[in-house]
Amino acid sequence: MLRRAFAVWPAALWAQNAPRPRAREIGLKPGVLPPGRWNAITDVAGVRVGHTTLIEGDHIRTGVTAIVPHGGNLFQEKVAGAVFVGNAFGKLAGSAQVEELGTIETPVVLTNTLSVGAAVEAVVAWTLARPGNESVRSVNALVGETNDGGLNDIRGLHVKRDHVWRAIDGAREDAVEEGSVGAGTGTVCYGWKGGIGTSSRVVRGGWTVGVLVQTNFGGVLTMGGKIVGKAGGGADGSCMIVVATDAPCDARDLKRLAARALFGLARTGSSYSNGSGDFAIAFSVSPELRYRFGETEARARRILPPDAMSPLFQAALEATEEAVYNSLLRAVTVQSKFGVARAIPLDLVPR
């Protein structure tokens, strides 16, 4: 059973929305590689996802989504990580240190544009409060965003510390709720209601690649290789992509993996417009690639060589494409005093 970490929902707003299918449930199966058990980023062992959904009155339509790489102390046991920037019209707090050191030391948090500061403060406070971090004096919170101001009272700064904590602490390792939830509550994609989507692929050798997207961008929507959108389908916006793998990849190859995920947006028709902030974050949960805080001695590590990366690249492309479809298909119509974003009609989707 899926659950939200927190929500304030006017029942009348949602009563007309029947449960909506994922891409595979209607025969849309991008690529050739098989998905994992949940067909989600949580198919990568130890990865958890949590949402806080804020829907209140006729003006608040926003939230928080947290991706937690493993269940231990992230600051003390940092994961290998990288960031790839497609178009830097956006705010990805913490990316400079990830680029420099090749590690991620906090949950990855997604929210709206003007709540990045609040989310950073919340992630820092959450990290400082972890047992074992009593002497920590520097925390590099990794927080991304898209702008949900078309449906949400973004200037009201409604995301607070507790909302971020609820998303992190409520994160789960099983099926991920998608569509108009968490950081995707107020987003719009290709002119339709966007949101959170996820997918995964398993490659030869047993490695898993999982992708989660926060879709809020435009272009000419293409599904299964067929154009189903039209020019001007929400040209500006942004997309945040989070890629997880259990393959022992170092920061260099994780950046290459993140790039493939961003390239995967093109399969869905993205125009990567001037005003679209397109970012991908990738990390490996491999214990061999983790950096232990204060570690200074050399140690042996098993690292996947560059020539072994191609299957993972294919997996990232396919999972990103399907994650975008799931973000659209699972989203329900959202209305506020600022406007309405309708769920994509299922009869438009090629089978």
C-alpha positions as CSV (number, residue, x, y, z in Angstrom):
1,M,0.0,0.0,0.0
2,L,1.4,3.4,-1.0
3,R,1.2,6.4,1.3
4,R,2.1,10.0,1.4
5,A,4.3,11.4,4.1
6,F,2.0,14.4,4.5
7,A,-0.9,15.9,2.7
8,V,-3.7,18.4,3.1
9,W,-6.2,17.4,0.4
10,P,-9.6,19.0,-0.4
11,A,-11.5,15.8,-1.2
12,A,-13.7,17.4,-3.8
13,L,-10.7,18.3,-5.9
14,W,-9.7,14.7,-6.3
15,A,-12.9,12.8,-6.3
16,Q,-13.3,12.9,-10.0
17,N,-9.9,11.4,-10.7
18,A,-9.8,7.6,-11.0
19,P,-6.6,5.7,-10.5
20,R,-4.4,6.1,-13.6
21,P,-2.1,3.5,-15.1
22,R,1.7,3.4,-15.5
23,A,3.2,3.1,-19.0
24,R,3.6,-0.7,-19.0
25,E,0.0,-1.2,-17.8
26,I,-1.2,0.1,-21.2
27,G,1.4,-1.6,-23.3
28,L,4.0,1.2,-23.6
29,K,7.4,-0.5,-22.9
30,P,10.4,1.6,-24.0
31,G,13.6,-0.1,-24.9
32,V,14.7,-3.7,-24.7
33,L,16.1,-4.2,-21.2
34,P,13.9,-5.6,-18.4
35,P,12.8,-3.5,-15.4
36,G,13.4,-4.5,-11.8
37,R,10.7,-5.7,-9.4
38,W,9.1,-2.3,-8.7
39,N,10.2,-0.7,-12.0
40,A,11.5,2.1,-9.9
41,I,14.6,3.7,-8.5
42,T,14.0,1.7,-5.3
43,D,15.0,-1.4,-7.3
44,V,18.5,-0.3,-6.5
45,A,19.2,-2.0,-3.1
46,G,18.9,0.3,-0.2
47,V,17.5,3.3,-2.1
48,R,14.4,4.9,-0.5
49,V,12.0,7.6,-1.7
50,G,9.6,9.7,0.3
51,H,7.1,12.5,-0.5
52,T,5.5,15.4,1.3
53,T,2.5,16.6,-0.7
54,L,1.1,20.1,0.1
55,I,-2.3,20.8,-1.2
56,E,-4.3,23.4,0.7
57,G,-7.0,25.9,-0.1
58,D,-7.1,27.2,-3.7
59,H,-3.5,28.3,-3.8
60,I,-1.0,25.7,-2.3
61,R,0.1,23.0,-4.8
62,T,3.7,22.0,-4.0
63,G,5.8,19.6,-2.0
64,V,9.0,17.8,-1.4
65,T,10.5,14.5,-2.7
66,A,13.5,12.9,-1.0
67,I,15.8,10.2,-2.4
68,V,17.8,8.5,0.3
69,P,20.8,6.5,-1.1
70,H,21.2,4.1,1.8
71,G,19.9,3.5,5.3
72,G,23.1,4.3,7.2
73,N,24.7,7.6,8.2
74,L,25.1,9.3,4.8
75,F,27.5,11.9,6.1
76,Q,29.8,9.3,7.6
77,E,29.5,7.0,4.7
78,K,29.2,9.1,1.5
79,V,28.2,7.6,-1.8
80,A,30.1,8.2,-5.0
81,G,28.1,10.8,-7.0
82,A,28.2,13.2,-9.9
83,V,26.1,15.9,-11.6
84,F,25.6,16.6,-15.3
85,V,24.1,19.9,-16.4
86,G,22.2,20.0,-19.6
87,N,21.0,23.6,-19.3
88,A,21.8,25.6,-16.1
89,F,18.7,27.7,-15.9
90,G,18.0,26.4,-12.4
91,K,19.2,26.0,-8.8
92,L,20.9,22.8,-7.9
93,A,22.3,23.6,-4.4
94,G,25.4,21.6,-3.4
95,S,26.4,20.7,-7.0
96,A,29.8,22.4,-6.9
97,Q,31.1,20.3,-4.0
98,V,29.8,17.1,-5.7
99,E,31.6,18.1,-8.8
100,E,34.8,18.7,-6.9
101,L,34.8,15.7,-4.6
102,G,32.7,13.2,-6.4
103,T,30.6,12.3,-3.3
104,I,27.1,12.9,-2.0
105,E,26.7,13.1,1.8
106,T,23.0,13.9,2.3
107,P,19.6,12.7,0.9
108,V,18.9,14.2,-2.5
109,V,15.9,16.6,-2.1
110,L,13.6,18.0,-4.8
111,T,11.2,20.9,-4.3
112,N,10.1,24.1,-5.9
113,T,12.4,26.9,-7.0
114,L,11.8,29.3,-4.2
115,S,12.0,26.6,-1.5
116,V,15.5,25.5,-2.2
117,G,16.9,27.6,0.6
118,A,14.4,26.2,3.1
119,A,15.2,22.7,2.0
120,V,18.9,23.2,2.3
121,E,18.5,24.5,5.9
122,A,16.2,21.5,6.7
123,V,18.7,18.9,5.2
124,V,21.6,20.5,7.1
125,A,19.6,20.3,10.4
126,W,18.5,16.7,9.7
127,T,22.1,15.7,9.0
128,L,23.5,17.4,12.1
129,A,20.9,15.6,14.2
130,R,22.0,12.1,13.1
131,P,23.8,10.1,15.8
132,G,27.5,10.1,15.1
133,N,27.5,13.6,13.6
134,E,27.9,15.6,16.8
135,S,31.2,17.1,15.7
136,V,30.2,17.9,12.1
137,R,30.6,21.6,11.1
138,S,30.1,21.5,7.4
139,V,27.3,19.8,5.4
140,N,26.8,19.8,1.7
141,A,23.0,19.5,1.2
142,L,22.1,18.5,-2.4
143,V,18.8,20.1,-3.3
144,G,17.2,20.6,-6.8
145,E,14.1,22.2,-8.0
146,T,11.6,23.0,-10.8
147,N,9.3,26.0,-10.8
148,D,5.7,25.2,-10.0
149,G,4.5,28.8,-10.0
150,G,1.9,28.1,-12.7
151,L,-0.2,26.2,-10.2
152,N,1.3,27.0,-6.8
153,D,1.6,30.1,-4.7
154,I,5.3,29.9,-5.0
155,R,5.9,33.3,-3.5
156,G,4.2,32.2,-0.3
157,L,7.2,30.0,0.6
158,H,5.0,27.3,2.0
159,V,7.6,24.5,2.2
160,K,9.0,24.4,5.8
161,R,11.7,22.4,7.6
162,D,9.2,19.8,8.9
163,H,7.9,19.0,5.4
164,V,11.5,18.1,4.3
165,W,12.0,16.0,7.4
166,R,8.7,14.2,6.8
167,A,9.8,13.3,3.2
168,I,13.2,12.0,4.3
169,D,12.0,10.1,7.4
170,G,9.0,8.7,5.5
171,A,11.1,7.4,2.6
172,R,10.5,3.7,1.7
173,E,12.3,1.0,-0.3
174,D,9.2,-0.4,-2.1
175,A,6.9,1.0,-4.8
176,V,7.2,4.7,-5.4
177,E,4.1,6.9,-5.7
178,E,4.1,8.9,-8.9
179,G,2.3,11.7,-10.7
180,S,0.9,14.7,-8.8
181,V,2.7,14.1,-5.5
182,G,5.7,15.5,-3.6
183,A,7.9,17.8,-5.6
184,G,5.7,17.1,-8.7
185,T,2.4,18.3,-7.1
186,G,2.4,21.6,-9.1
187,T,4.5,20.8,-12.2
188,V,3.4,20.8,-15.8
189,C,5.0,18.7,-18.6
190,Y,4.5,19.2,-22.3
191,G,1.4,21.2,-21.5
192,W,-0.2,18.4,-19.5
193,K,0.0,17.7,-15.8
194,G,3.5,16.4,-15.0
195,G,5.0,15.2,-11.8
196,I,7.1,12.5,-10.3
197,G,7.9,9.4,-12.4
198,T,10.3,6.5,-12.0
199,S,11.6,3.4,-13.8
200,S,14.4,0.9,-13.7
201,R,16.4,-1.5,-15.8
202,V,18.5,-4.6,-15.0
203,V,21.5,-5.2,-17.3
204,R,23.7,-8.2,-18.0
205,G,25.7,-9.0,-14.9
206,G,22.9,-8.2,-12.6
207,W,23.5,-4.5,-12.2
208,T,20.5,-2.2,-11.7
209,V,19.9,1.4,-12.9
210,G,17.0,3.3,-11.5
211,V,15.8,6.7,-12.5
212,L,13.4,9.2,-10.8
213,V,12.3,12.4,-12.6
214,Q,10.5,15.6,-11.6
215,T,9.0,16.7,-14.9
216,N,8.2,20.4,-15.5
217,F,9.4,20.9,-19.1
218,G,8.2,21.2,-22.6
219,G,8.7,20.4,-26.3
220,V,6.8,18.1,-28.7
221,L,5.7,15.1,-26.7
222,T,6.7,11.9,-28.3
223,M,5.6,8.5,-26.8
224,G,6.8,5.2,-28.1
225,G,8.4,7.0,-31.1
226,K,5.1,8.6,-32.1
227,I,4.4,12.4,-31.8
228,V,1.4,12.9,-29.6
229,G,2.0,16.6,-28.7
230,K,2.3,19.8,-30.7
231,A,4.7,22.7,-31.0
232,G,4.6,24.9,-28.0
233,G,3.7,22.2,-25.5
234,G,5.0,24.1,-22.5
235,A,8.3,25.3,-23.9
236,D,9.9,26.5,-20.7
237,G,10.2,24.7,-17.4
238,S,12.8,22.3,-16.0
239,C,13.5,18.7,-15.3
240,M,15.4,17.1,-12.4
241,I,16.6,13.6,-12.9
242,V,18.1,11.3,-10.2
243,V,19.9,8.2,-11.3
244,A,20.9,5.4,-8.9
245,T,22.9,2.2,-9.6
246,D,24.4,-0.6,-7.6
247,A,27.3,-0.9,-10.1
248,P,30.6,0.1,-8.7
249,C,31.1,3.3,-10.8
250,D,33.3,6.1,-9.8
251,A,32.4,9.8,-10.1
252,R,33.8,10.1,-13.6
253,D,31.6,7.4,-15.0
254,L,28.7,8.4,-12.9
255,K,28.8,11.8,-14.6
256,R,28.7,10.0,-18.0
257,L,25.8,8.0,-16.7
258,A,24.0,11.1,-15.6
259,A,24.5,12.6,-19.1
260,R,22.8,9.6,-20.7
261,A,19.8,10.1,-18.5
262,L,19.5,13.7,-19.7
263,F,19.9,12.6,-23.3
264,G,17.0,10.3,-22.6
265,L,14.7,13.3,-22.3
266,A,15.1,13.8,-26.1
267,R,13.3,10.5,-26.7
268,T,10.2,12.0,-25.2
269,G,10.5,15.2,-27.3
270,S,12.2,17.6,-24.9
271,S,13.3,20.9,-26.5
272,Y,15.8,21.8,-23.7
273,S,14.6,25.4,-24.1
274,N,16.4,28.5,-22.9
275,G,14.3,28.7,-19.7
276,S,14.5,25.0,-18.9
277,G,16.8,23.9,-16.1
278,D,17.8,20.4,-17.0
279,F,20.0,18.6,-14.4
280,A,20.9,15.0,-13.7
281,I,22.3,13.6,-10.5
282,A,23.8,10.1,-10.4
283,F,25.1,8.0,-7.5
284,S,26.3,4.5,-6.8
285,V,25.3,2.7,-3.7
286,S,28.3,0.3,-4.0
287,P,29.9,0.0,-0.6
288,E,33.3,-0.3,-2.3
289,L,32.9,3.2,-3.7
290,R,31.8,4.9,-0.5
291,Y,34.0,7.4,1.2
292,R,34.1,7.2,5.0
293,F,34.4,10.5,6.7
294,G,37.9,11.1,7.9
295,E,39.4,8.3,5.9
296,T,43.0,8.9,4.9
297,E,44.5,5.5,4.2
298,A,44.7,3.9,0.7
299,R,42.4,0.9,0.2
300,A,41.7,-1.5,-2.6
301,R,38.4,-1.0,-4.4
302,R,36.6,-2.8,-7.3
303,I,35.6,-0.3,-10.0
304,L,33.7,-1.0,-13.1
305,P,35.9,0.0,-16.1
306,P,34.7,2.5,-18.7
307,D,34.4,-0.2,-21.4
308,A,31.8,-1.9,-19.2
309,M,29.6,1.2,-19.0
310,S,27.6,0.9,-22.3
311,P,24.9,-1.4,-20.9
312,L,24.4,1.0,-18.0
313,F,24.1,3.9,-20.5
314,Q,21.4,2.0,-22.4
315,A,19.6,1.4,-19.1
316,A,19.7,5.1,-18.2
317,L,18.2,6.1,-21.5
318,E,15.4,3.6,-21.4
319,A,14.6,4.2,-17.7
320,T,14.5,8.0,-18.1
321,E,12.1,7.7,-21.1
322,E,9.7,5.5,-19.2
323,A,10.0,7.6,-16.0
324,V,8.8,10.6,-18.0
325,Y,5.9,8.7,-19.4
326,N,5.0,7.5,-15.9
327,S,5.1,11.0,-14.5
328,L,2.5,12.1,-17.1
329,L,0.3,9.0,-17.0
330,R,0.1,8.7,-13.3
331,A,-0.6,12.5,-12.8
332,V,-4.1,13.6,-12.0
333,T,-5.6,17.0,-13.0
334,V,-4.6,19.7,-10.7
335,Q,-6.4,23.1,-10.4
336,S,-5.8,26.1,-8.3
337,K,-6.7,29.8,-8.4
338,F,-3.7,30.2,-10.8
339,G,-4.9,27.8,-13.4
340,V,-5.4,24.2,-14.3
341,A,-3.1,21.4,-15.6
342,R,-5.1,18.5,-17.0
343,A,-4.0,14.9,-16.9
344,I,-3.1,13.6,-20.4
345,P,-6.0,11.8,-21.9
346,L,-5.2,8.1,-22.2
347,D,-6.6,7.8,-25.7
348,L,-3.8,9.9,-26.9
349,V,-1.2,7.4,-25.8
350,P,0.0,4.9,-28.5
351,R,-0.3,1.3,-27.5
